[in-house]
Each structure stands twice: as structure tokens, then as C-alpha cells.
Amino acid sequence: MDSRRVANLRIAIYVALVLVLIGVLAITGNIPSSSEARDFGDDLGPLAPILYVPLFVVANFAIAWVILAGAAGLLFGTAAGTPLALAGVTLAALTQMAVARRLAGEHRGRLLPQRTRRIENFLTENGAVAVMESRIVPLLPYGVVNYSAGLTHLSYRDMAVGTVIGAAPKVFAYTALGGSLDDLASPEAITAVVLLVILGLAGALFVWRRLGGSPLRRGGQGTPPEPSPHRPR
């Protein structure tokens, strides 16, 4: 079998296994609640801050990072939980990128469909800035970016730097929100919600400007021609 087809098969099997794992966790209700996360952290005792980051990396294969960041705020408070959660997000990104790169093997940079080649060029040419921008864009799953980056020639350094800078505001907000679940009317919780709204609006504006704004203002394809000021004779 062609080695490129083998690489695609490996990736497809991996994706299927992850989706099955997420589905099983969701159906069986094994995704931990906030109270279960707190109890688990209490059971770890003084080892909790040390074990949190590696546990974050492992759990992030099946559990969204926002839940894990909220758990950091719940367990350690906003001040201590934010750097721990940011370290977890960054190391999880590097780990998922490494997994995708391992699955791609020597075909890295040649497995993405032709129509996504511009995305690959954007990542490799802009490096850390491209990763940072991807963290700002709303509704763009971090996991998709992490795995996709592993199929390109993006460096691990650029992934780490871009994630630390681009993800820091959201990590802080979700960590603060997680630490305030018992009192959502607290100033910390309100600040977190306001920050998330601002980040969402800023991300949406960023995407709009990246796409060039309204096609009518650009005079892009499909724009109706302006009427001539002179009537035809």
C-alpha cells in the first residue's frame, strides 16, 4: 500500500478512536463535574499543583480545555490557576501537534487537501503570529489547530510562543470563571464574563477584517456595477 495512503489511514483511525472515546465519556457521564474535580484535587493534596499540568495534557485529548482551565480556578484560585492552566494548554497543544506529526510521518506538509494549502502557507510563513491569531478567532477549536499544525512544517517553538500569547486572555477568563462558580455574581466572575464577551467581539472583528469586510465595500466579485450617470442615447 502507498505510504501516503497508510499515513492517511493512521490519521483516520486515530480520529475515529478519539471520537469514540469522547462519545463514551459523554454517554456514560464520566466527564467530571466541578464538585468531582474539587474532590479529586483535594485527594491529591500537595501534589495537586505538580500533577495538574500532566493530567491536563492527558485529559485534553477527550475533555475541552475550557473545562480543565475552569478546574484550575476551582482548585487553585485565579492567581495560581491561570499560569498552571496556560502551561497545560501550551503543553497539550505541543503534544497534539507531535501526535499528528508522528502519524503523518515523512508526508508532513503533503497530507492537507489542496484547498487548504493557503492555510498551511499562512502557518509556516507567519509562525507564532499565525498561531496567536488562530487562538483569537472565536469558535475555532484549539484541537483542530493543534492537529492541523502537526501536518505542516510549523515549528514547535512557534506553536508554543503563539499559544502562550494568544491563549493567555481566554485562559485567564475561564480560570477566573471556574474559580467563581460558587458565586457567579462576584466581581471576579463578572470580570471574566465581560472579558470573554470582549474577546469574542474582538475575534469576530478580527475575522471580518481578515476577510476584507463587506464584499460590497471591496468591490469584489459579484458586486453590482454602479449605474452610469449618463443615460444611453
N, C-alpha and C positions, 0 to 999 in steps of 0.2 A: 504493500500500500504506500502511496505517496506520502513522504514525511510531513508535508504541509497539511495533508488531509488528516494525518494522525494527530497533529497539533490541534487542529480544529475539533477533532473528536475528543481529545483530552479536555479541552475547554468546555465543550458541550456537556460532558459527563460531570465535570466539576460544578457547573452552573446548576444542573439538574439536582445534584446532591445537596447543594446549599438551599435551593428552593424547597426540597423535600424536608430538610431539617427545620427551616423556618415554618413550613406548614404544620409539621408535627408539634412544634413548640406552641404554635397558635391554637391548634385544635385541642391539645391536651391541657392548655392553660399553664404551661410551665415557664412562661415569661414572668420573672419575679415582680411582685408589687413593691410599692415604696416601703411598706412595713417589713416585708420579707428581706428587702435589701438592707434595711437598717439592722434587722436581727442578725443577718449574715455578717455584716461589718462588725457588730458587737462581739460575735463569736470569735472573730479573728483577733480581737484585742489589739495589742500594739503592732501586730504585723499587718494590719489593715492598710495603712498608707504605703507599705512596701509592696504588698501583693496587688494593690488596686490596679496599677498600670498593666502588668502582665495579664491579669484577669480581664481587663478592659479589651486588650488586643484579642484574646481568645473569644470572648463573648460577642465582640463586634462582628464576627462572621455571621451571626444569626440575629443579634439584637441591635436595633438602631442606636447610633452613638448619642442621640439626644437623651435617650433613656439612661444610658450609662453616665452621661455628664450630669444629669439630674441626680443620679445616685451619689455622685461625688459631693454635690452640695448638701445632700441629705446626711451623708456620713461624716463629712469633714468641715462643713460650712463653706461659705463662698470664698473666703480668703485662701484657705488651704486647698479647697477642692478644685478651684479654677486651674492652677498650674498642673495638678495631677490629671485632670480631665484633658487638658491641652496636650500633655505628654502622651496620654492614651490615644487621643485622636491622631496625633502625628505618627506614633509607632504603629498603630493599626493601619494607617494609610500606607506606610512603607512596607508592612507585612503583606497586605493585599496586593500591592504593586509587585512585590517579589514573587508571590504565588502566580500571578498572571504571567510574569516574565519567565518563570520556570516552566509553566505549561506551554508557552509559545516556543520555547527553545530557541533554535537558531533562526526561526522565522519571525522573530520580533521585528516590528516595523513593516511587515508584509501581510499581516492577517486581517487588518481592518479593511472593511469594504472600500471600494474606490471612492464612493460618495462621501466617506468620512475622512478622506486623505487631507482635506483642508484642516480638520481638527488636529490631526497628527502634526502637520506642519506648524500649526499655531502653538502646540505644546512644546515642540522641540526648539522652535525658533525663539520663543518668548520665555521658556523655562519657568522660573519661580513666579514671575509676574502672571503667566497664564494660569498656574495653579491657584495663585491668590485670587484671581478674577473668578475662577470656577467655584471657589468657596463662597464668593459673594452672591453669585447667581441664585435666586430663590428657586426652590423645588427641584434643584439638580442634586440627586443623591450623591453623597460623598463616595459611596462604594463604587458607583458607576465610574466616577472619575479615577478612583484608585486602580481599579482593574484595567480600565482603558489605558491609563498611563503606562501600565506594565507591558502593554502590547506595542508601545512606541519606544523611541530612543531617549525619552526624558530621563534625566539623571536623578538619582535618589536624593542628592543634595538639593536640587531644585524642588522636588516634591516636599521635602522636609521644611525648607525655608518658606515656600509658598503656603503650606498648610499652617505653620505656626502664625504667620502674619495674617493670612486671610481668615482663618477659623477662630482666632482669639476672641473677637467680639461676640460671636454666636456662642462659643463655649462658655464665656463668662455669663451670658444671659441665661442659658439653660441651667448652668450650675447654680446661679443665684435663685432661679425659679424652683429648682429642685430642693434647695435648702429652705424654701419658704412655703412648702406645700401645706404645712400646718396652719399657716396664716397668709393666705393669698392677698389680704388687704394690707400687708406690711409694706413699708416704703421699699424694701429690697425687692419684693415680688412685683410691685408696680413699676419700679425702675427696669426690671428685667423684661416685663411685657412691653413697655414703651420702647426699649432698645430693640426688641425683636421686630416691632412694627416699623421702626425707623430703618432697620437693616433690610427688611422686606421691601419697603418702598425704594430705598436706595438701590437695592439689587435689581428691582424691576426697571427703574430709571436707567441703570447701567446697561441692562439688556436692550432696552429701547434705543438707547444712543448707539450701542454697538451695531444694532441692525439698521441704523441710519435714520431712525424716526419714521415719520409717516411717509409712505411711498408717494403720496401726492405732493409733499413738500420737496422730495428728492427729484421729482420729475422722472421717476423710474418708469420701468416698463409697464404698460397698461394705463399710464396717466393720460386722461383725455386731453387732446390739444386745446390750447386756448383759442377762443373764437377770434377770427380776424376782425380788426376794427373797420375794414372796408368791405362794403357789400359787393358781391360779384356783379359785374355788368352783364 
